[in-house]
Amino acid sequence: MASLLDIRNLSVSFGGVPVVRGLDLRLEKGRTTCLVGESGSGKSMTAFSIMRLVPEPGRIEANALLFDGEDLLRLPEKAMRARRGRDISMIFQEPMTSLNPVLRIGRQIAEPLELHQGLTRKEALDKAVELMALVGIPDAANRLNDWPHQFSGGMRQRVMIAMALACSPRLLLADEPTTALDITIQGQILRLLNRLARERDMAVLLITHDLGVVAEAADDVAVMYAGELVEQAPVRDFFERPLHPYAQGLMACAPLLGNHAARRLPSIPGMVPLPSELPEGCAFAPRCPLAEAACRQKQALREVAPGHMVRCWKA
């Protein structure tokens, strides 16, 4: 399949402290890749790097960040601004703070349509109504002139999704896009994103810590820990046979349907290390029940089955 985004050896650091380390990731057209991991593992910073929105004093380094063959890191800022919102869109994690509180909802959705597609104000607002209806906002035409504070958290999240989809981007970065939604609407939004990915040949990078979302939405899964990619596989292979001890721990922690009231859910002991206090060798070793002396050596990401990569010598 054609690769739309090819990330080669991406690193992000703040004051010399790494938060993303040597990341290699490819996103293919028409497929959804879920980026999974605990808070602090570098998922959101990976997405900000693709958009070149890492805040100061953050530093992005990579051998290449290729979007359809064009290295995003080498683009002038003006050219990168033209890509954002048109070719590459992002659904941000916090709908409460991502919307402008002094602009009406319709105006905020219409703005990228006017900027990138040259629509008139009326054409853009008409399109905004269609987009609001597409993401499940009821009575869209009458809510066009509402303010953000008149929407619930879930409705604001749907507005963010409508804004991201406005210009039919080729790459969609979705940072916890269903966090504020109830379970029924969550499923609808995930199915919508999957359908649009296939219909529009759009690549989707879906950031989440919810394995239920992964099972619902993913074609491929990439697991991050302490700024590194530790496992990557097609979704079916991942759920049938997770290989890295961290991925196995995440799967074991997930609650199951059925009568399991007497079973205490296992947990992964400890916490993700601070970027400034990474251990030698495998970053997961201090929390890993299978750790041995060899785990103090640097682990490489290697292919152990077709399309299944893992950063663990025991896999």
Rosetta silent file (secondary structure, phi, psi, omega in degrees, C-alpha in Angstrom):
SEQUENCE: MASLLDIRNLSVSFGGVPVVRGLDLRLEKGRTTCLVGESGSGKSMTAFSIMRLVPEPGRIEANALLFDGEDLLRLPEKAMRARRGRDISMIFQEPMTSLNPVLRIGRQIAEPLELHQGLTRKEALDKAVELMALVGIPDAANRLNDWPHQFSGGMRQRVMIAMALACSPRLLLADEPTTALDITIQGQILRLLNRLARERDMAVLLITHDLGVVAEAADDVAVMYAGELVEQAPVRDFFERPLHPYAQGLMACAPLLGNHAARRLPSIPGMVPLPSELPEGCAFAPRCPLAEAACRQKQALREVAPGHMVRCWKA
SCORE:     score description
SCORE:     0.000 S_00000001
   1 L     0.000  152.260 -177.745    0.000    0.000    0.000 S_00000001
   2 L   -72.531  133.628  178.431    1.104    3.588   -0.663 S_00000001
   3 E   -89.488  122.028  178.826    2.716    5.325    2.312 S_00000001
   4 E   -86.485  -40.968  179.541    1.371    8.845    2.839 S_00000001
   5 E  -125.245  128.980 -179.528    3.530    9.732    5.860 S_00000001
   6 E  -127.368  105.349 -179.662    6.972    8.257    6.482 S_00000001
   7 E   -96.594  124.857 -176.462    8.598    9.259    9.784 S_00000001
   8 E  -123.417  112.160  173.461   12.277    8.337    9.997 S_00000001
   9 E    56.512   52.410 -179.877   14.202    8.543   13.280 S_00000001
  10 E   -79.762  132.171  174.006   12.093   11.312   14.849 S_00000001
  11 E  -134.364  140.539  176.638   13.299   12.787   18.135 S_00000001
  12 E  -129.070  132.397 -178.230   11.811   15.642   20.156 S_00000001
  13 E  -139.085  155.199  175.834   13.609   17.211   23.095 S_00000001
  14 E  -126.024  113.941 -177.905   13.218   20.089   25.533 S_00000001
  15 L    58.848   34.560  179.598   16.448   21.551   26.860 S_00000001
  16 L    83.913   -3.125  179.497   18.277   18.426   25.766 S_00000001
  17 E   -95.664  120.136 -174.839   15.814   16.116   27.543 S_00000001
  18 E   -79.366  135.961  173.539   14.206   13.676   25.047 S_00000001
  19 E  -114.553  -20.039  169.753   10.434   13.105   25.072 S_00000001
  20 E  -132.195  133.957 -171.240   10.318   11.220   21.736 S_00000001
  21 E  -132.049  112.849  170.973   13.295    9.032   20.811 S_00000001
  22 E    55.685   45.046 -174.418   14.209    7.597   17.430 S_00000001
  23 E   -83.819  128.295  171.978   10.648    7.006   16.236 S_00000001
  24 E  -116.050  126.448 -177.397   10.052    5.301   12.872 S_00000001
  25 E  -154.268  136.463  176.125    6.430    5.156   11.716 S_00000001
  26 E  -120.642  134.541  176.614    4.640    4.862    8.372 S_00000001
  27 E  -114.516  130.229 -175.389    1.002    5.798    7.787 S_00000001
  28 E  -104.948  150.322  179.545   -0.754    4.400    4.739 S_00000001
  29 L   -61.101  137.065  175.793   -3.603    5.867    2.724 S_00000001
  30 L    77.465    7.802 -178.048   -7.049    4.617    3.680 S_00000001
  31 L  -125.382  151.714  178.648   -5.865    3.062    6.962 S_00000001
  32 E  -109.417  122.685  175.826   -6.169    4.011   10.635 S_00000001
  33 E  -107.416  125.061  176.987   -3.145    3.590   12.885 S_00000001
  34 E   -95.539  127.494  175.912   -3.746    3.773   16.640 S_00000001
  35 E  -101.037  115.786 -168.068   -0.898    5.142   18.751 S_00000001
  36 E  -116.479  148.356  174.490   -1.269    3.636   22.225 S_00000001
  37 L   159.922  166.166  178.371    0.416    4.218   25.575 S_00000001
  38 L   -68.463  165.489  172.608    0.153    5.740   29.027 S_00000001
  39 L   -58.934  137.037 -179.458    0.164    9.485   29.623 S_00000001
  40 L    91.085    5.606 -178.017    3.698   10.789   29.232 S_00000001
  41 L   -88.256   -7.923  176.597    4.748    8.251   26.615 S_00000001
  42 L   103.026   10.663 -176.038    5.150   10.851   23.833 S_00000001
  43 H   -65.284  -54.303 -177.291    1.993   10.210   21.797 S_00000001
  44 H   -64.368  -37.054 -179.172    0.712   13.787   21.602 S_00000001
  45 H   -66.732  -29.110  174.441    4.196   15.202   21.047 S_00000001
  46 H   -63.144  -44.665  179.293    4.545   12.894   18.039 S_00000001
  47 H   -65.826  -42.231  178.436    1.405   14.433   16.528 S_00000001
  48 H   -62.115  -33.190  178.996    2.566   17.981   17.322 S_00000001
  49 H   -65.960  -41.522  179.102    5.856   17.178   15.578 S_00000001
  50 H   -61.510  -38.823  179.264    4.051   16.160   12.391 S_00000001
  51 H   -81.583   -7.346 -173.385    2.168   19.473   12.476 S_00000001
  52 L    56.170   48.295  179.458    5.363   21.327   13.455 S_00000001
  53 L  -120.371   19.794  176.466    3.550   22.744   16.462 S_00000001
  54 L   -64.727  124.209 -175.830    5.968   21.652   19.184 S_00000001
  55 L   -69.852  154.702  174.160    6.107   24.621   21.597 S_00000001
  56 L   -63.630  144.764    3.403    9.316   26.442   22.399 S_00000001
  57 L   -93.247   32.733 -178.383   11.942   25.503   23.515 S_00000001
  58 E   -62.336  146.011 -179.104   11.140   22.128   21.945 S_00000001
  59 E  -126.317  127.227  178.339   13.468   20.880   19.243 S_00000001
  60 E  -103.086  130.308  174.799   12.448   18.467   16.456 S_00000001
  61 E  -132.977  141.891  178.181   15.080   16.318   14.778 S_00000001
  62 L  -163.698  151.553  171.214   14.563   13.575   12.192 S_00000001
  63 L   -65.105  -37.399  175.968   16.274   11.972    9.248 S_00000001
  64 E  -167.116  149.592  173.664   13.077   12.773    7.350 S_00000001
  65 E  -130.905   81.138 -167.785    9.413   13.570    7.943 S_00000001
  66 E   -90.411  120.745  173.266    8.016   12.743    4.526 S_00000001
  67 E  -111.349  107.033 -176.551    4.444   13.664    3.637 S_00000001
  68 L    53.003   41.404  176.700    3.678   12.263    0.185 S_00000001
  69 L    86.934   -6.374 -177.719    7.404   12.454   -0.584 S_00000001
  70 E  -104.882  127.798 -177.884    7.835   16.039    0.692 S_00000001
  71 E   -78.522  110.131 -176.937    9.953   16.598    3.821 S_00000001
  72 H   -63.439  -30.417 -177.832    7.819   18.685    6.188 S_00000001
  73 H   -70.529  -17.566 -179.287   10.846   19.696    8.265 S_00000001
  74 H   -97.737   -3.244 -179.282   12.389   21.447    5.271 S_00000001
  75 L   -75.148  141.231  169.337    9.319   23.488    4.348 S_00000001
  76 L   -62.063  154.351 -176.148    9.292   27.242    5.020 S_00000001
  77 H   -59.011  -36.522  179.125    6.793   28.193    7.709 S_00000001
  78 H   -61.717  -43.072  179.272    4.485   29.859    5.158 S_00000001
  79 H   -67.815  -35.946  178.760    4.287   26.639    3.120 S_00000001
  80 H   -67.764  -37.640  176.950    3.710   24.605    6.306 S_00000001
  81 H   -60.887  -35.130  178.938    0.828   26.890    7.311 S_00000001
  82 H   -69.400  -27.680  177.484   -0.763   26.139    3.942 S_00000001
  83 H   -75.175  -38.978 -177.214   -0.541   22.400    4.693 S_00000001
  84 E   -65.896  129.670  178.645   -2.154   22.684    8.133 S_00000001
  85 L    87.576  -26.405  179.156   -5.914   22.435    7.967 S_00000001
  86 L  -100.593  -59.865 -179.491   -5.903   21.667    4.246 S_00000001
  87 L   -93.404  -34.521 -178.459   -3.702   18.579    3.741 S_00000001
  88 E  -127.032  121.844  178.962   -3.043   17.734    7.409 S_00000001
  89 E  -121.997  158.009 -179.235   -5.644   18.342   10.115 S_00000001
  90 E  -136.324  134.741  170.690   -5.645   17.657   13.840 S_00000001
  91 E   -97.480  112.826 -174.903   -8.390   17.036   16.378 S_00000001
  92 L   -80.123  161.067 -169.972   -6.967   18.357   19.631 S_00000001
  93 L   -74.219  -30.295 -172.104   -7.436   16.655   22.976 S_00000001
  94 L  -112.658   91.657 -179.265   -9.129   19.483   24.902 S_00000001
  95 H   -65.784  -22.851 -179.744  -12.303   20.775   23.203 S_00000001
  96 H   -64.242  -35.578 -174.264  -12.959   23.047   26.191 S_00000001
  97 H  -110.734   -7.641 -176.631   -9.879   25.148   25.438 S_00000001
  98 H   -84.740  -18.814  177.769   -9.299   24.524   21.710 S_00000001
  99 L   -91.808  146.287  178.011  -12.281   26.590   20.530 S_00000001
 100 L   -76.011  118.306 -174.797  -12.166   30.396   20.494 S_00000001
 101 L   -69.071  -13.695 -176.236  -14.672   31.524   23.161 S_00000001
 102 L  -110.133   12.899  173.466  -15.432   34.834   21.379 S_00000001
 103 L  -119.306  138.299  178.893  -16.182   33.421   17.914 S_00000001
 104 L   -66.181  153.726 -175.258  -19.465   31.744   17.002 S_00000001
 105 H   -56.688  -47.570 -178.770  -19.324   28.033   16.194 S_00000001
 106 H   -59.464  -39.964  179.932  -20.254   28.453   12.528 S_00000001
 107 H   -63.261  -38.164 -177.715  -17.556   31.055   12.011 S_00000001
 108 H   -70.726  -36.382  177.473  -14.894   28.766   13.441 S_00000001
 109 H   -73.231  -34.928 -176.515  -15.868   25.849   11.189 S_00000001
 110 H   -74.506  -26.079 -173.105  -16.174   28.127    8.130 S_00000001
 111 H   -55.863  -50.086  179.235  -12.781   29.813    8.582 S_00000001
 112 H   -64.790  -27.045  178.021  -10.574   27.024    7.105 S_00000001
 113 H   -68.992  -38.729  176.374  -12.997   26.685    4.174 S_00000001
 114 H   -70.037  -40.898 -175.484  -12.584   30.356    3.331 S_00000001
 115 H   -70.493  -46.676 -170.960   -8.822   30.264    3.889 S_00000001
 116 H   -98.571  -25.311 -177.222   -7.917   27.058    2.026 S_00000001
 117 H  -112.407   -2.459  175.509  -10.757   26.551   -0.464 S_00000001
 118 L    68.447   23.767  178.555  -11.598   30.163   -1.312 S_00000001
 119 L   -73.855  152.085  172.909  -15.304   29.835   -0.481 S_00000001
 120 L   -71.445  167.106 -179.766  -17.406   32.928    0.161 S_00000001
 121 H   -57.557  -44.999 -179.147  -18.675   33.524    3.695 S_00000001
 122 H   -65.867  -43.576  178.951  -22.155   32.214    2.798 S_00000001
 123 H   -61.134  -41.122 -178.767  -20.794   29.143    0.975 S_00000001
 124 H   -67.004  -39.366  179.370  -18.526   28.350    3.905 S_00000001
 125 H   -68.965  -37.433  175.481  -21.361   28.674    6.435 S_00000001
 126 H   -61.887  -41.165  177.545  -23.615   26.432    4.316 S_00000001
 127 H   -66.524  -35.379  178.463  -20.819   23.863    4.262 S_00000001
 128 H   -61.440  -38.749  177.398  -20.397   24.268    8.026 S_00000001
 129 H   -61.794  -43.818  178.716  -24.044   23.239    8.515 S_00000001
 130 H   -61.084  -42.480 -178.601  -23.402   20.063    6.464 S_00000001
 131 H   -67.278  -39.952  178.428  -20.309   19.252    8.518 S_00000001
 132 H   -62.904  -40.897  177.245  -22.119   19.787   11.824 S_00000001
 133 H   -66.779  -36.729 -179.097  -24.867   17.417   10.703 S_00000001
 134 H   -59.675  -38.703 -177.827  -22.244   14.914    9.521 S_00000001
 135 L   -92.998   10.484  170.807  -20.730   14.632   13.022 S_00000001
 136 L    88.022   24.860  174.886  -24.132   14.315   14.678 S_00000001
 137 L   -87.387  115.254 -176.859  -24.909   17.809   15.970 S_00000001
 138 L   -70.626  152.444  177.162  -28.728   18.070   15.993 S_00000001
 139 L    52.602   47.479 -170.915  -30.536   21.099   14.567 S_00000001
 140 H   -58.020  -42.522 -176.536  -27.271   22.207   12.962 S_00000001
 141 H   -61.375  -36.643 -178.797  -28.646   25.192   11.018 S_00000001
 142 H   -82.407  -13.778 -179.375  -30.076   26.775   14.164 S_00000001
 143 H   -99.359    1.168 -176.873  -26.934   26.132   16.215 S_00000001
 144 L   -59.412  -35.267 -176.078  -24.604   27.741   13.694 S_00000001
 145 L   -97.854   11.170  175.724  -24.638   31.074   15.558 S_00000001
 146 L   -73.695  159.937  175.728  -24.235   29.628   19.048 S_00000001
 147 L   -94.678  157.177 -179.722  -21.156   30.347   21.172 S_00000001
 148 H   -53.673  -35.594 -176.929  -18.831   27.572   22.396 S_00000001
 149 H   -69.587  -12.126  178.318  -20.058   27.940   25.995 S_00000001
 150 H   -86.903   -2.761  179.252  -23.564   26.965   24.827 S_00000001
 151 L  -104.901  145.364  172.838  -22.316   23.498   23.789 S_00000001
 152 L   -71.178  170.547  179.254  -21.641   20.569   26.108 S_00000001
 153 H   -59.541  -41.887  179.146  -18.161   19.032   26.198 S_00000001
 154 H   -65.272  -39.695  178.807  -19.218   16.241   23.858 S_00000001
 155 H   -68.001  -36.644  176.837  -20.793   18.677   21.395 S_00000001
 156 H   -63.886  -37.113  177.895  -17.656   20.828   21.444 S_00000001
 157 H   -64.033  -37.917  178.036  -15.632   17.742   20.598 S_00000001
 158 H   -66.169  -35.624  175.756  -17.904   17.126   17.596 S_00000001
 159 H   -62.081  -42.177  178.771  -17.334   20.721   16.494 S_00000001
 160 H   -61.404  -39.382  179.068  -13.581   20.080   16.642 S_00000001
 161 H   -66.702  -41.670  177.843  -14.026   16.996   14.453 S_00000001
 162 H   -60.662  -41.842  178.394  -16.128   18.980   11.968 S_00000001
 163 H   -62.488  -41.946 -177.786  -13.404   21.643   11.772 S_00000001
 164 H   -67.112  -32.961 -177.762  -10.719   19.023   11.172 S_00000001
 165 H   -87.018   -6.445 -169.074  -12.720   17.374    8.374 S_00000001
 166 L   -53.844  -45.399 -173.886  -13.756   20.642    6.726 S_00000001
 167 L   -99.209   19.393  179.475  -11.153   20.689    3.936 S_00000001
 168 L    51.096   62.385 -176.184  -11.108   16.919    3.345 S_00000001
 169 L   -65.427  157.787  176.892   -7.525   16.462    4.622 S_00000001
 170 L   -87.645  -23.269  177.386   -5.326   13.648    3.354 S_00000001
 171 E  -132.584  127.000  179.406   -3.915   13.034    6.841 S_00000001
 172 E  -117.940  123.820  175.324   -5.957   13.327   10.045 S_00000001
 173 E  -104.457  118.931 -174.539   -4.289   13.370   13.460 S_00000001
 174 E  -120.249  108.471 -177.191   -6.839   12.650   16.185 S_00000001
 175 E   -95.618  100.764 -178.565   -5.665   13.110   19.797 S_00000001
 176 L    50.407   56.753 -171.161   -8.170   11.279   22.045 S_00000001
 177 L   -70.488  -14.850 -175.724  -11.070   12.401   19.786 S_00000001
 178 L  -114.496   14.276 -175.397  -13.811   10.529   21.693 S_00000001
 179 L   -57.837  -42.378 -173.925  -12.794   11.277   25.303 S_00000001
 180 L   -90.932    7.216 -174.526  -15.754   13.556   26.045 S_00000001
 181 L  -103.393  148.347  175.247  -18.347   11.456   24.230 S_00000001
 182 L   -71.888  166.418 -168.047  -20.698    8.832   25.630 S_00000001
 183 H   -62.814  -34.164  179.855  -20.148    5.258   24.474 S_00000001
 184 H   -67.778  -47.869 -179.857  -22.900    5.296   21.809 S_00000001
 185 H   -68.547  -33.900  176.794  -21.670    8.507   20.165 S_00000001
 186 H   -55.896  -47.476  178.937  -18.077    7.301   20.543 S_00000001
 187 H   -62.602  -39.568  179.092  -18.842    4.306   18.342 S_00000001
 188 H   -62.661  -44.020 -178.334  -20.595    6.514   15.780 S_00000001
 189 H   -66.803  -41.691  179.447  -17.632    8.901   15.559 S_00000001
 190 H   -63.609  -41.482  178.227  -15.099    6.074   15.242 S_00000001
 191 H   -66.917  -35.933  176.556  -17.122    4.449   12.468 S_00000001
 192 H   -61.868  -47.040 -179.473  -17.429    7.843   10.758 S_00000001
 193 H   -63.139  -40.335  178.039  -13.656    8.374   10.836 S_00000001
 194 H   -63.637  -43.353 -179.133  -13.060    4.854    9.491 S_00000001
 195 H   -63.936  -44.136 -179.629  -15.581    5.344    6.690 S_00000001
 196 H   -65.744  -36.026  178.274  -14.098    8.702    5.696 S_00000001
 197 H   -59.606  -42.759 -177.653  -10.583    7.249    5.759 S_00000001
 198 H   -76.297  -42.927 -177.589  -11.578    4.609    3.239 S_00000001
 199 H   -66.599  -38.319 -175.479  -13.844    6.777    1.076 S_00000001
 200 L   -99.576    3.775 -177.157  -11.361    9.648    0.857 S_00000001
 201 L    55.779   42.445 -175.631   -8.193    7.502    0.901 S_00000001
 202 L   -98.455  137.427  173.320   -7.210    9.424    4.041 S_00000001
 203 E   -88.104  138.038 -179.012   -4.594    8.243    6.530 S_00000001
 204 E  -124.218  129.013  169.541   -5.617    8.550   10.193 S_00000001
 205 E  -108.412  109.334 -175.048   -3.336    8.589   13.241 S_00000001
 206 E  -105.698  114.411 -178.268   -5.608    7.995   16.239 S_00000001
 207 E   -93.877  128.127 -177.527   -4.008    8.630   19.635 S_00000001
 208 E  -159.193  162.502  168.710   -5.602    6.827   22.547 S_00000001
 209 L  -116.819    5.787 -174.974   -4.994    4.878   25.738 S_00000001
 210 L   -99.565  111.790 -178.559   -8.305    2.997   25.387 S_00000001
 211 H   -68.213  -22.959  174.085   -7.919   -0.515   23.963 S_00000001
 212 H   -64.509  -40.586  175.630  -11.654   -0.580   23.252 S_00000001
 213 H   -63.920  -40.812  178.723  -11.151    2.323   20.846 S_00000001
 214 H   -59.654  -48.031 -179.175   -8.221    0.452   19.288 S_00000001
 215 H   -62.655  -34.037 -177.646  -10.335   -2.652   18.711 S_00000001
 216 H   -76.192  -38.434 -164.391  -13.146   -0.557   17.189 S_00000001
 217 H  -113.033  -25.136 -164.953  -11.110    1.726   14.946 S_00000001
 218 L   -82.701  146.097  161.795   -7.599    0.482   14.169 S_00000001
 219 L   -96.653  -37.327  179.600   -6.147   -1.220   11.138 S_00000001
 220 E  -133.491  153.755 -178.597   -2.670   -1.053   12.690 S_00000001
 221 E  -125.617  135.252  173.097   -1.438   -0.526   16.250 S_00000001
 222 E  -127.141  125.119 -176.549    1.732    1.217   17.444 S_00000001
 223 E  -105.439  127.067  178.661    2.569    1.093   21.169 S_00000001
 224 E  -110.075  144.988  173.340    4.748    3.806   22.719 S_00000001
 225 E  -146.057  126.653  177.344    6.550    3.755   26.043 S_00000001
 226 L    50.965   42.239  174.642    8.826    6.474   27.448 S_00000001
 227 L    85.949   -2.785 -178.969    9.143    8.152   24.052 S_00000001
 228 E  -116.386  151.373  170.118    9.951    4.994   22.088 S_00000001
 229 E   -80.594  122.205 -177.681    7.951    2.711   19.845 S_00000001
 230 E  -107.644  -19.580  176.645    8.020   -0.702   21.552 S_00000001
 231 E  -157.971  144.309  176.556    5.620   -2.684   19.358 S_00000001
 232 E  -146.495  133.170 -175.954    3.839   -2.275   16.032 S_00000001
 233 E  -163.049  159.629  166.707    1.497   -4.757   14.340 S_00000001
 234 E   -59.353  148.729 -169.473   -1.746   -5.163   12.391 S_00000001
 235 H   -59.806  -39.961 -178.737   -4.615   -4.899   14.851 S_00000001
 236 H   -64.924  -43.338  178.232   -5.672   -8.562   14.680 S_00000001
 237 H   -62.016  -39.052 -178.045   -2.112   -9.786   15.291 S_00000001
 238 H   -63.275  -45.369 -177.715   -1.741   -7.359   18.188 S_00000001
 239 H   -74.498  -31.240  178.909   -4.850   -8.555   20.020 S_00000001
 240 H   -76.157  -33.684 -174.226   -4.182  -12.226   19.317 S_00000001
 241 L  -151.958   73.035  172.868   -0.513  -12.139   20.304 S_00000001
 242 L   -66.321  136.154 -171.152    0.940   -9.013   21.962 S_00000001
 243 L  -107.641  -34.962 -179.061    4.674   -9.628   22.290 S_00000001
 244 L   -77.849  138.753 -179.981    6.230   -6.809   24.318 S_00000001
 245 H   -55.305  -32.134  177.441    5.766   -7.176   28.102 S_00000001
 246 H   -68.072  -44.726  177.303    4.391   -3.630   28.249 S_00000001
 247 H   -62.296  -39.575  177.149    1.772   -4.387   25.578 S_00000001
 248 H   -62.728  -38.799  177.516    0.905   -7.600   27.419 S_00000001
 249 H   -65.279  -40.635  177.071    0.472   -5.581   30.620 S_00000001
 250 H   -61.682  -42.472  179.743   -1.860   -3.115   28.907 S_00000001
 251 H   -64.749  -40.091 -178.742   -3.986   -5.979   27.607 S_00000001
 252 H   -67.579  -28.414 -178.331   -4.131   -7.626   31.053 S_00000001
 253 H   -78.279  -14.724 -175.570   -5.271   -4.345   32.657 S_00000001
 254 L   -73.952  128.592  177.461   -8.269   -3.987   30.342 S_00000001
 255 L   -67.496  148.803 -178.573  -11.599   -4.877   32.024 S_00000001
 256 L  -112.510  151.440  173.636  -13.614   -7.657   30.397 S_00000001
 257 L   -72.552  153.023  178.345  -17.348   -8.061   29.900 S_00000001
 258 L   113.861 -174.091 -175.992  -19.045  -10.787   31.890 S_00000001
 259 L   -89.485   86.106  179.870  -19.158  -11.893   35.499 S_00000001
 260 L  -121.644   30.522 -174.822  -15.673  -11.082   36.729 S_00000001
 261 L   -61.372  -31.825 -176.234  -16.624   -9.328   39.959 S_00000001
 262 L   -82.467  -12.071 -176.478  -14.404  -11.599   42.048 S_00000001
 263 L   -93.223  124.752  177.204  -11.334  -11.066   39.870 S_00000001
 264 L   -82.116  129.337 -179.783   -9.086   -8.172   40.774 S_00000001
 265 L   -66.271  132.917  175.106   -7.715   -6.432   37.707 S_00000001
 266 L   -70.015  162.822  177.145   -3.922   -6.646   37.492 S_00000001
 267 L  -136.979  159.958  175.427   -1.906   -3.447   37.182 S_00000001
 268 L   -89.233  118.879 -177.300    1.531   -2.524   35.898 S_00000001
 269 L   -66.167  154.734  175.754    3.638   -1.562   38.943 S_00000001
 270 L    77.236 -166.819 -176.988    5.455    1.763   39.052 S_00000001
 271 L  -137.554  162.090  174.110    5.168    4.681   36.660 S_00000001
 272 L   -60.287  129.198 -178.271    6.539    5.814   33.324 S_00000001
 273 L   -66.066  151.404  174.457   10.003    7.248   34.088 S_00000001
 274 L   -64.529  146.719 -179.918   10.603   10.948   33.677 S_00000001
 275 H   -56.863  -28.246  179.992   12.367   11.793   30.400 S_00000001
 276 H   -83.923   -4.433 -176.097   15.311   13.114   32.429 S_00000001
 277 H  -129.052   38.114 -179.164   15.582    9.871   34.452 S_00000001
 278 L   -69.579  136.680  177.700   15.482    7.126   31.811 S_00000001
 279 L   -74.063  165.931  174.938   17.212    3.880   32.841 S_00000001
 280 L   -70.653  148.625  177.072   19.954    2.287   30.789 S_00000001
 281 L    71.962 -135.509 -177.910   18.835   -0.147   28.118 S_00000001
 282 L   -69.391  125.068 -178.354   15.121   -0.988   28.007 S_00000001
 283 L   -67.671  -23.052 -178.124   13.077    1.838   29.551 S_00000001
 284 L   -86.777  -11.314 -173.131   10.412   -0.632   30.689 S_00000001
 285 H   -52.370  -42.478 -179.322   12.862   -2.948   32.488 S_00000001
 286 H   -62.344  -19.401 -179.301   12.341   -1.473   36.010 S_00000001
 287 H  -107.191   -2.819 -169.936    8.605   -2.307   35.747 S_00000001
 288 L   -89.611  127.743  178.360    8.914   -5.539   33.780 S_00000001
 289 L   -71.043  -13.236 -177.333    8.277   -8.899   35.515 S_00000001
 290 L  -105.256    7.634 -172.574   10.475  -10.640   32.909 S_00000001
 291 L   -64.033  140.046  175.923   13.491   -8.311   33.147 S_00000001
 292 L  -132.643  178.346 -177.746   16.978   -9.849   33.134 S_00000001
 293 H   -58.492  -34.880 -178.787   20.524   -8.525   33.035 S_00000001
 294 H   -63.715  -20.024 -178.204   20.426   -8.433   29.211 S_00000001
 295 H   -72.959   -9.005  176.472   17.620   -5.837   29.409 S_00000001
 296 H   -79.392   -5.324  175.280   20.178   -3.257   30.537 S_00000001
 297 L   -90.611  150.914  178.276   21.411   -3.215   26.933 S_00000001
 298 L   -61.132  131.286 -178.456   19.832   -0.987   24.305 S_00000001
 299 L  -101.585  135.628  177.999   17.009   -2.852   22.513 S_00000001
 300 L   -97.659  149.972  174.460   16.406   -2.471   18.783 S_00000001
 301 L   -77.980  121.915 -176.105   13.002   -2.608   17.098 S_00000001
 302 E  -134.069  154.677 -178.938   12.991   -5.808   15.028 S_00000001
 303 E   -87.948  121.763 -178.549   10.522   -7.703   12.878 S_00000001
 304 E  -109.448  -12.851  174.605    9.518  -11.046   14.420 S_00000001
 305 E  -155.036  161.238 -178.890    6.596  -11.801   12.067 S_00000001
 306 L   -53.272  116.230  179.184    5.373  -10.174    8.840 S_00000001
 307 L    77.642    0.631 -176.694    4.469   -6.595    9.776 S_00000001
 308 E  -110.609  110.105 -178.346    4.942   -7.280   13.507 S_00000001
 309 E  -108.858  143.903  179.376    7.769   -5.255   15.097 S_00000001
 310 E  -149.321  145.785  179.053    8.833   -5.427   18.738 S_00000001
 311 L  -107.090   70.338  179.631   11.575   -3.883   20.883 S_00000001
 312 L  -159.380  125.832 -176.321   12.324   -6.800   23.189 S_00000001
 313 L   -70.486  -18.906 -177.755   15.035   -9.450   22.863 S_00000001
 314 L   -86.584  -12.617 -175.865   12.826  -12.094   24.514 S_00000001
 315 L   -69.499    0.000    0.000    9.961  -11.765   21.996 S_00000001
